[in-house]
Amino acid sequence: MPRTHLLIALVASCTSPPPPRSATAQPPPFDVAQIRADIRFLASDLLEGRRAGTHGYDVAAEYVAARLATLGIGPGGQGGYFQPLRLREVTPDLAGTTVELSDPALAAAIRVPDSAIVNADFGHLELELSGPMTYVGKGVCDPESGRDDASGVDLAGRFAVTIAGVADGLPAARAAVRADAAAKWACVARHGAIGMVVLRTARGTVLRWASTIASYQSGAMGLLDGDVARSRSLPAPTVVLDAPAARAALAAAGRDLDTEEARAAAGKAGHFDLPGTLRIRYRAKARDVTSANVIGRIDGADPRLAREAVVISAHLDHLGVDASGGIRNGAIDNASGIAQLLAVARALAAAPRPRRTVVLLATTGEELGLLGAEGFTAHPTWPLDQIVADINIDQTGMMWPIADVVADGAERSSLAGPAGHAAAALGLLVSPDPVPEQGFFLRSDQAPFARAGVPSLIFRPGFRDRAGGTDHNRALFVKWRGTA
């Protein structure tokens, strides 16, 4: 359990003074059978994939709360172990959701959901919108460098056509931030855009199209604030085209997708109109549900430092049941992370109290847009300005033996030193992110904490093998991503 040992070492570094230099690191023993049992139960068919807002998720939440209580770890939620969040689930009505294109070539290539999906923001359950389409490259705005891919373009009454993925020429972390759906929408909306058309490519795509359709048909969720729901992943009316349809869309304008993608990534995209007009009709049904974060707390022992907290977070939810009735069990993502969180909880409960307070946070709705972490940072049960770090756990690296780790987020915060000390204590190297273009930092629960100003990181396995090479493990990673 090297990664669990690593988490304990980092938590110790953040909550207590470092050991003398002469001390030899002795990782605490972990009950492997208990970790295995936690994963087995949380990923069992009984819990039906633990989708936020379902009975299966609620059973999982009760299980985690009971584990914390058994360890003598106190509640850190709202009057107990739970922090209930109100969510709105929106599921598209495929019969009432269409894409119509006046250009015959485009109309033949683009159909919902075979080659296109249509989304709206959470403010619209019914929407009809039409207008011409203008291509603006990646749709990236980067104030630090002065980049604005839609500069000089009047998008009033138009759909902004953008290529999916990050932009080259920016620092990796910043490029990933600028590729966020909400960030791209903010960029084109200020030029007057009424919606977006996103062109998927082989290079810029994270999920297979089949997985994208399955997720789309399962519905989306947003946090409810009063009667208004919000989600960073669905900021605006958007049409997403699969790669073949995207290629056809640009071909209709006399352009090549590969060529335009390369130019767009470098910030050298031209602006041009696609032929004809686009009309989208969107219809969806909504239901409101409640789903809770689970929160435990170990109060700090130091009278001065106890008011400061280190949060250890892991998401408890997964994707539930797909449209064909198949259960998406989520053993690695993220029953394994919750099992690690509980293992860390057991180690902390058995040790002298840390100097700083430790908050153990099992979140809901991560798979649907980091909703639990967004809810916690919006309504924290511990003062946000007194949280000194978030250490997030998302999936256990089980595909190859760990020789190095990526301390994602440490380089952006005050956690680089503690992360390096924790890794060194276990004989692990800390390596730069080998795949920064994936934007992993933005795709799990550390991101809302970072946006709220909390130093945050997540450990991920690096690609280095025991012989020092990286090719084999990189190939395994590529193969694994191809199954998503």
Secondary structure, DSSP 8 states (H G I E B T S, - for coil): -HHHHHHHHHHHHHHS----TT---------HHHHHHHHHHHTSGGGGGG-TTSHHHHHHHHHHHHHHHHTT-EE-SSSSSEEEEEEEEEEE-GGG-EEEESSHHHHHH--TTTTEEEE--TT-SEEEEEEEEEE-TT--EETTTTEETTTT---TT-EEEEE-S--TTS-HHHHHHHTSHHHHHHHHHTTT-SEEEEE--TTT--S-HHHHHHHHHH-EEEEEETTEEE-TT--S-EEEE-HHHHHHHHHTTT--HHHHHHHHHTT----EEEEEEEEEEEEEEEEEEEEEEEEEEE--S-TTTTTSEEEEEEE----EE-TTS-EE--IIIIIIHHHHHHHHHHHHHHS---SSEEEEEEES-GGGTSHHHHHHHHS-SS-GGGEEEEEEE-----SS--SEEEEETGGGSTTHHHHHHHHHHTT-EE---S-GGG-GGGGSTHHHHHHTT--EEEEEE-S--TTS--HHHHHHHHHHHTT-
